[in-house]
Amino acid sequence: MLEKFADAFFVDGSLRDIIVSDTTIDDWQKVYDELRSGKYDLAYECGTSHVPPTDVCELLAGRGLQDERPRLSVKCGANTLNCFFYGEDEIEFDLDPRDVTSEDEFLKIIDFMRMIGQRLRKDVSLTEENVHEAELIRYRHEENDIVAGSWLNTREPFREATSVEIADFFSKLPRQGT
């Protein structure tokens, strides 16, 4: 299955986002309760505090801190999914595509997306970082399946520039003093 979706985890220095749109405080609380149920290893940090509150409203309020947002890290196999609680209308976790190195790690991400989608009865998307219309994978709740997003397999493969291309590029740059 990973072969079909491997392009979603290309390494280019950016992260991927797991997104659920049009959420409410109740949706947040459902996901937060599920994460705190003991099935996942969690790490919480907000300023100097490492004790997560029980009410998700405190997380969304930033626990009164102006400069820092709470961060909840969820271990999902070798993957660490981070949530920063930006707003109540969208649930977002980020992940590093370098951590998805096997079919097993890929399936753990898919299972995580499925868990959220089933718990909320909503679709869940894996997108490029901060480009949520760039959907790579979608969990469809009604069908209970995983499908390729419209942006999967659309990018140009990365290729190193040749020494001739590099020399040509630098020869066209204006020189200082001329």
C-alpha positions as CSV (number, residue, x, y, z in Angstrom):
1,M,0.0,0.0,0.0
2,L,2.9,2.4,0.7
3,E,4.0,2.3,-2.9
4,K,0.8,3.9,-4.0
5,F,1.2,6.8,-1.5
6,A,5.0,7.0,-1.2
7,D,5.1,10.4,-3.0
8,A,3.2,11.9,0.0
9,F,6.3,11.4,2.1
10,F,9.0,12.9,-0.2
11,V,11.7,14.6,1.7
12,D,12.2,18.2,0.8
13,G,12.8,19.8,4.2
14,S,9.1,20.5,4.9
15,L,6.7,18.8,7.2
16,R,3.3,17.3,6.4
17,D,0.0,18.3,8.1
18,I,-2.8,16.0,9.2
19,I,-5.9,18.2,9.1
20,V,-9.5,18.1,10.1
21,S,-11.5,21.2,9.1
22,D,-14.7,22.7,10.4
23,T,-14.1,21.5,13.9
24,T,-15.6,22.6,17.2
25,I,-14.5,22.6,20.8
26,D,-16.5,19.3,21.2
27,D,-14.5,17.8,18.3
28,W,-11.2,18.9,20.0
29,Q,-12.3,17.4,23.3
30,K,-13.2,14.1,21.7
31,V,-9.8,13.8,20.0
32,Y,-8.0,15.0,23.1
33,D,-9.8,12.5,25.3
34,E,-8.9,9.7,22.8
35,L,-5.3,10.7,22.8
36,R,-5.2,10.7,26.6
37,S,-6.9,7.3,26.8
38,G,-3.5,5.6,27.2
39,K,-3.2,4.2,23.6
40,Y,-0.6,6.8,22.7
41,D,2.6,8.0,24.4
42,L,2.2,11.8,24.9
43,A,4.5,14.6,25.8
44,Y,3.2,18.0,26.7
45,E,5.0,21.3,26.9
46,C,3.9,24.8,27.5
47,G,6.5,27.2,28.9
48,T,7.9,25.3,31.9
49,S,4.8,23.2,32.4
50,H,4.8,19.5,31.4
51,V,1.4,18.6,32.9
52,P,-1.4,18.7,30.4
53,P,-4.7,20.1,31.4
54,T,-7.8,17.8,31.2
55,D,-9.9,20.4,29.4
56,V,-9.0,21.2,25.8
57,C,-10.3,24.7,26.2
58,E,-7.2,25.5,28.4
59,L,-5.0,24.3,25.5
60,L,-6.8,26.4,22.9
61,A,-6.5,29.4,25.2
62,G,-2.8,28.9,25.4
63,R,-3.0,28.6,29.2
64,G,-2.6,32.4,29.4
65,L,0.8,32.5,27.9
66,Q,1.4,35.2,25.3
67,D,4.6,34.0,23.7
68,E,4.1,30.2,23.6
69,R,1.5,27.8,22.4
70,P,1.0,24.5,24.1
71,R,2.5,21.6,22.2
72,L,1.3,18.1,22.5
73,S,3.5,15.5,20.9
74,V,2.0,12.1,20.1
75,K,4.3,9.1,19.5
76,C,2.8,7.0,16.6
77,G,5.5,4.3,16.0
78,A,8.7,6.1,14.9
79,N,6.6,9.1,14.0
80,T,6.1,12.1,16.3
81,L,2.9,14.1,15.6
82,N,2.9,17.6,17.0
83,C,-0.2,19.6,17.8
84,F,0.0,23.3,18.6
85,F,-3.7,24.2,19.3
86,Y,-3.9,27.2,16.9
87,G,-7.7,27.5,16.9
88,E,-10.9,25.6,17.5
89,D,-12.1,25.5,13.8
90,E,-9.3,23.2,12.6
91,I,-7.4,20.3,14.2
92,E,-3.8,20.0,12.9
93,F,-0.9,17.7,13.6
94,D,2.4,17.9,11.8
95,L,4.8,15.1,11.1
96,D,8.2,14.7,9.5
97,P,8.1,12.6,6.3
98,R,11.6,11.3,7.1
99,D,10.0,9.2,9.9
100,V,7.8,7.3,7.4
101,T,10.4,4.8,6.3
102,S,8.4,1.6,6.1
103,E,5.0,0.1,5.4
104,D,4.4,-0.3,9.1
105,E,5.2,3.4,9.9
106,F,2.9,4.4,7.0
107,L,0.0,2.3,8.3
108,K,0.4,3.8,11.8
109,I,-0.1,7.3,10.2
110,I,-3.2,5.9,8.3
111,D,-4.5,4.3,11.5
112,F,-4.1,7.6,13.3
113,M,-6.0,9.5,10.6
114,R,-8.7,6.8,10.7
115,M,-9.0,7.0,14.5
116,I,-9.6,10.8,14.3
117,G,-12.0,10.5,11.4
118,Q,-14.1,7.8,13.0
119,R,-14.1,9.5,16.4
120,L,-15.3,12.8,14.8
121,R,-17.3,11.3,11.9
122,K,-15.3,13.5,9.5
123,D,-12.8,13.3,6.7
124,V,-9.1,13.8,7.6
125,S,-6.5,15.0,5.1
126,L,-2.7,14.7,4.9
127,T,-1.4,17.8,3.2
128,E,1.8,19.6,2.4
129,E,2.9,21.9,5.3
130,N,0.7,25.0,5.6
131,V,-0.8,24.3,2.2
132,H,-4.0,22.6,3.1
133,E,-5.4,22.6,-0.4
134,A,-2.4,20.5,-1.4
135,E,-4.1,17.3,-0.3
136,L,-1.9,14.2,-0.6
137,I,-4.0,11.6,1.2
138,R,-7.6,11.6,2.4
139,Y,-9.4,9.4,4.9
140,R,-13.0,9.4,3.9
141,H,-15.2,8.8,6.8
142,E,-18.4,7.8,5.0
143,E,-16.6,5.2,2.9
144,N,-14.1,4.3,5.7
145,D,-11.2,4.3,3.2
146,I,-8.0,6.0,2.2
147,V,-7.6,7.6,-1.2
148,A,-5.0,9.7,-3.0
149,G,-5.5,13.4,-2.8
150,S,-5.5,15.6,-5.8
151,W,-1.9,16.7,-5.3
152,L,-0.4,13.3,-4.9
153,N,2.2,12.5,-7.6
154,T,2.1,16.0,-9.1
155,R,5.5,17.3,-8.3
156,E,8.6,17.3,-10.3
157,P,11.2,14.9,-8.9
158,F,14.2,16.5,-7.3
159,R,17.4,16.3,-9.3
160,E,20.9,17.6,-8.6
161,A,22.1,20.3,-10.9
162,T,25.0,19.3,-13.1
163,S,28.4,21.1,-12.9
164,V,27.7,22.6,-16.4
165,E,24.3,24.0,-15.2
166,I,25.9,25.5,-12.1
167,A,28.7,27.1,-14.1
168,D,26.1,28.4,-16.6
169,F,24.0,29.9,-13.8
170,F,27.0,31.7,-12.2
171,S,28.3,33.0,-15.5
172,K,25.0,34.8,-16.0
173,L,25.1,36.6,-12.6
174,P,26.2,40.3,-12.8
175,R,29.7,40.9,-11.5
176,Q,30.5,43.4,-8.9
177,G,32.0,46.6,-10.2
178,T,30.8,46.2,-13.8
